[in-house]
Structure formats: structure tokens, C-alpha cells
Amino acid sequence: MSGGVDSSVAAARLVADGHEVVGVHLALNRHPEAYRSGSRGCCSLEDAQDARRVADVLGIPFYVWDFSERFHCDVVENFVAEYAAGRTPNPCLRCNEKIKFAAVLDRGLALGFDAVATGHYARLDWADDEARLYRAADAAKDQSYVLGVLTQEQLRRSLFPLYGTEKPQVRAEAAALGLRVAAKPDSHDICFISDGDTAGFLTRALGERDGTIVDTAGTVVGRHAGHHQFTVGQRRGLRLGVPATDGRPRYVLGISPATNTVTVGPREGLAVSAIEAIRPTWAVAEPRLGRWRGLVQVRAHGAAMPCAIAADADGVRVDLDASAEGIAPGQAAVLYDGDLVVGAATIASAA
């Protein structure tokens, strides 16, 4: 229970359905005094208090589980290391993979519980003995992308009670139950970056290192204090000292950690039609190897793009039907067959 309206209503529905429900809030910050106030992200002290009040209203036991060390190692340090390597990670996806549906699920099973339930918007159905993950009914809130790294074993022990519900109905249910979180704003920021300043957070973690910004011809057009402050597709905050000859905006096209160089160029330089991805995981019971047609999504709120997929045990190649922009190494490529989540892999390169 994060302390938000979604997990609160998910818990309430399970109670109403007769399940034996225990509310668990995750303490993920190694330094609780550094928790932010307000609702910019999740995991604040206020969130823990909101979750406890909801549990009291629902009449269920409530616990706070401290996974701060595991979270720091598996999510925060990974986030920093990925940016240091010139890649763009998704920490929410990593948290689902390593914390919520791994560490939490493992502890829950050890304590005798049957499953982990969350307020994620995604649909879970069964076909024979296979758990199948689909997009949620509310396309605007669909979170199947950040769940795309879950394995069949994890999906079998998961529950998503909000799968067929749109957000206004969730808020209405919370209000009808008298829950104070009914009108609580959604969280949008990275939960461990309290001020929302990702570049500042990374600079504090990695330090400053003077480097150059070059155009596609190799001409120096600016300087920076560390390549980790940039991501492919970025337009704002480049602070270029030499304007483009055609006057058009320039975007980050590439990052070279070895030379601490950032390459910028025109928007059309972002267009890619092929993706190479590594470390595939499969949400379906049998890995979808070989060549097949499907959809790929590379951002949590991005569009699903038609493509040809060639997968083997080591990696996935995706050939897009139409070129796309701003695809960065480190992002997750989640593979779909229609609305069915098939699997995911980490983008190594795009061209």
C-alpha cells in the first residue's frame, strides 16, 4: 500500500471479495529523515501515514517493511550506474522487477501468503495453466509496460484488482468508502529524487567532469559538466554556445561515456528503424523465439509500434514498420502481441 488512491482501492476490493488482506507499506529510503513532504513522488512519510489510515478504515493489519538497503542496491545504484554508462534506465520498472514482485513476493510467500496485490492498472487472465498479462481497460492509465519484466512465476502470484477500471471510478469508490486519499494527486516523479532534479541528483552521485558537446561533424558547440546530465532525445538545457547554421533546434543524438562527449544534431537525426536489445525476459509460459510480428513499446507512456521481431535466448532484434525518435540505450523494449505482454528486453543500441 503506497498511500495512494489506487493501492487503497485495490485493497478495499480484495477485502470486499472476502480475501484475507494484510496491508504492507515499503520503507525504501535508507535515510528516513530525508523523506520529502508533499505528493510529488511516492514513499514519503505522509504516504506511510495515509496507507495506515486506509488500513484502519478497512480493518486490516498493516505493516511497514524495510527494504531500503535492497532498494538502494538494486534500484538507486543501478540508476546511477546506467547513467554513468551513457544509458537511460527506468527505475519504476526496475523496482517492480527487483523489489515489489521479487523481494516483497519472496517474503510474503515465506510468511504463508498466496500473492502480492498492487494498484497497477493491468489485466491478468488465465489460459489453461498460464497467467497472461494484458493492457488495462483505461488506456490512459495502462501500466503493463512497467510490469513487462515480470516472469510467469511472478505473474502467477500477482493480483491487479483495478484492471478493468478507469481512474474516475477508482476515485469515486475511495470517496464512497470515506478514504481521505480519494482526491490525492497521482505521483509522477522518481521517488528517490526528492526535488525532481534528476541532473542534480546524478551530479551529486557522480560528480562533475568537464566535457564537450559536438555536432555531427565533430565541431565543438558547447561544454558540459558530465555526460550523465543528458539523455538521447533531450532538447532543453543544452546551453550550446554555437547556434545551428540553419537556426533549427538541436537534440542529443548520442552519448559517449569513454570520451565524456555528447553529440547533438537536428531532429531527423533521432530517427531509428531497428532496435537491438539484450537480456530478454518472458512474461508468457513459453519464450516467443524466432521471427514473429508484434508491437514494441519503449516508454511507459509511449505508443506501441508495429514491428517485426526476431528473438533468441540472448537477445531481440526489432525492425520497426515506421521510424521512431529518441530511443535510447538502457530503455526497456516491452513486446506485445496485440494487448498481450509477451516479454521485455533492455535496449543496447538503435539505428
Buried (B, 14 or more C-beta within 10 A) or exposed (E): BBBBBBBBBBBBBBBEEEBEBBBBBBBBBEEEEEBBEEBBBBBBBBBBEBBBBBBEBBEBEBEBBEBBEBBBEBBBEBBBEBBBBBBBBBBBBBBBBBBBBBBBBEBBEEEEBEEBBBBBBBBBEEEEEBBBBBBBBBEEBBBBBBBBBBBBEBBBBBBBBBBEBBBEEBBBBBBEBEBBBBEBEEBEBBBBBBEEEBBEBBBEBBEEEEBBBBBEEEEEBBEBBBBBBBBBBBEEEBEBEEEBEEEEEBBBBBBBBEEBBBBBBBBEBBBBBBBBBBEBBBBBBEBBBEEBEBBBBBBBEBEBBEBBBEBEEEBBBBEBEEEBEBBBBBBBBBBBBEBBBBBBBBBBEBE
